[in-house]
Amino acid sequence: MKQAGEIAKYVGLLDLLQDQQRGNEVELAFLARQLVQVTLPHSDPGDVPVWTRRNGDLTLIMTRADIDGDGNLIGYPFGSLPRLLLYWINSEAVRTKSRRLELGRNLSQFMSELGLNPRNGRGERSDAKRLQGQMLRLFSASIRFRRTTEVANGDIRERMRNVPIIEESELWWNPKHSRQGYLWDSWIELSESFYNTITAIPVPLNMRVLRALKRSPLALDLFAWVSYRSWTVTRHKAPQEVSWKLLHAQLGADYTELRNFKLKASAALRKIVIFQPEFRVSLSGTGVQIRPCAPVIEAKPLYL
């Protein structure tokens, strides 16, 4: 089984490189800049009243809903699935230019493109069941962005923006007839503030690389981060180095030891460069350097 998995991995890599050599159009996904800068938890934060992640002057503040319809506590969204959901939400909002998004056919197609199956049964570890749980957590969470800026004479200015993800939704879950469409006729309507946030200047990402990284929340975060940083350093024609300590504070708060984060992040970054060879990323004992590179994304979205 392990050998088969390794073969599949390299077949996927070969397909990606061949497509690039032939000049095929890149399949696109999108993610808001704010969600590149400050990310969701990698693992379940547990029973905490508020969860925060800070990057420089920007802080993500997230609180969870109290209970679901059965009186059970709803936790925080965490791991790969809510990240993949946010990619879909952001991409679909950019494509349709609408706050109302149809989940049934479109989300199922998107998850299938990533190698996940939202119609594969009722077991607790099935993609369908995990998707249902993380959708409930993500759509029930309350999100705020706080930006703190130091102005003249040492004064501090704080700007706060509440961005609930959805304003209204209707979700149909029918595990007894999952093959007929697990989310058929389901829809969500994004809140105006969230819609405006994610469609303002979203970061374009290579969908095929997301497929390769879909099981690792850290790798997904690092891929979005490198994509955004590569664009900024190329635009300014100047390399940029970020220390492991700063990168840990931004993306690795779930790793208590810096050394452990450095090992995991280094492995993920090496994989990212294999799948997106245009990136010019150097790793050292002190940090990560991003250098200007050839344009990575010059294409229209194909998967939607």
C-alpha positions, 0 to 999 in steps of 0.5 A, spaced: 500 500 500 505 504 501 509 503 495 502 504 491 501 511 494 508 513 492 507 511 485 501 515 485 504 521 488 509 521 483 504 520 477 501 526 480 507 530 480 509 528 473 502 530 470 503 537 473 510 538 470 507 535 463 502 540 463 506 546 465 511 544 459 505 543 454 503 550 457 496 548 459 492 553 463 492 552 470 486 551 474 485 556 479 482 557 486 482 563 490 483 565 497 482 572 501 489 575 503 487 576 510 486 568 510 493 567 508 496 572 513 492 569 519 489 562 518 484 557 522 487 552 527 490 546 525 488 542 530 482 542 535 483 548 540 478 544 544 473 548 550 476 555 549 472 561 549 475 565 544 481 563 539 486 568 536 491 568 531 496 574 530 500 576 524 504 583 525 498 588 526 493 583 523 489 579 528 484 574 527 479 573 533 474 567 532 468 565 537 464 559 536 457 558 536 454 555 543 450 549 541 447 546 535 439 544 534 440 538 538 443 542 544 451 539 543 456 544 543 459 546 537 467 547 536 471 551 532 473 549 525 480 546 524 484 542 519 484 541 512 477 541 510 474 548 513 480 550 509 478 547 502 471 549 504 474 556 504 477 555 497 471 553 494 467 559 497 472 564 495 473 561 488 465 560 487 464 568 489 469 570 485 466 566 479 459 568 480 460 575 483 454 573 487 453 572 495 448 566 494 452 560 493 449 553 491 452 547 494 449 541 491 452 540 484 458 545 485 461 543 492 460 536 490 464 537 484 470 541 487 471 536 493 471 531 487 476 535 484 480 535 490 480 527 491 474 527 496 467 524 496 462 528 499 457 522 498 461 516 501 457 514 506 455 515 514 461 513 517 464 518 522 471 518 518 467 518 512 469 525 508 461 526 508 461 526 515 467 530 516 465 535 511 458 536 515 461 537 521 466 542 519 461 546 515 457 546 521 463 549 525 465 554 520 458 557 518 457 557 526 463 561 527 463 568 529 470 572 525 473 578 527 479 582 524 482 587 528 488 591 525 492 595 530 496 601 527 501 605 530 500 613 528 504 619 530 506 621 537 505 613 539 498 613 539 495 606 537 489 606 532 485 599 532 480 598 526 475 592 528 471 588 522 466 583 524 465 578 518 460 573 519 461 568 514 454 566 512 447 570 513 443 565 511 443 558 509 439 551 507 443 545 508 440 538 506 443 532 509 440 525 507 446 520 508 440 514 507 440 516 499 448 519 499 449 517 492 443 521 490 447 527 492 449 529 499 448 536 499 443 537 493 439 543 493 443 546 499 445 553 499 448 559 503 448 566 502 454 570 504 454 576 509 456 582 505 462 584 509 465 577 508 463 577 501 466 584 500 472 581 504 474 575 500 472 578 493 476 585 494 483 582 492 483 574 492 490 571 492 490 566 486 492 559 487 494 553 483 488 548 484 493 542 482 497 543 488 492 544 492 490 537 490 497 534 492 497 538 499 490 537 501 491 532 507 496 537 511 493 544 513 500 546 515 502 545 507 496 548 505 497 554 509 504 555 507 502 554 499 498 560 500 503 564 504 509 562 499 504 564 493 502 571 496 509 572 498 512 570 491 507 575 488 509 581 492 517 580 492 516 579 484 512 585 484 518 589 488 523 585 485 527 584 491 527 578 495 525 577 502 527 573 508 522 571 514 525 568 520 523 561 523 520 564 529 516 569 525 513 564 521 512 560 527 508 565 530 504 566 524 502 559 521 505 554 527 502 556 533 499 549 534 506 547 534 509 548 541 516 547 540 519 551 534 524 546 532 518 541 531 515 546 527 521 548 523 522 540 521 514 540 519 514 546 515 521 545 511 518 538 509 512 541 507 516 547 503 520 542 499 514 539 497 511 545 495 517 547 491 517 540 487 509 541 485 510 549 483 517 549 481 517 556 479 517 558 486 524 560 488 524 558 496 531 557 500 531 554 507 536 556 512 537 555 519 535 562 520 529 562 516 525 562 509 527 566 503 523 568 498 526 570 491 522 573 485 520 568 480 517 567 473 509 568 473 506 562 476 498 564 475 496 566 468 490 563 466 482 562 467 479 558 472 477 551 469 474 547 474 468 551 476 
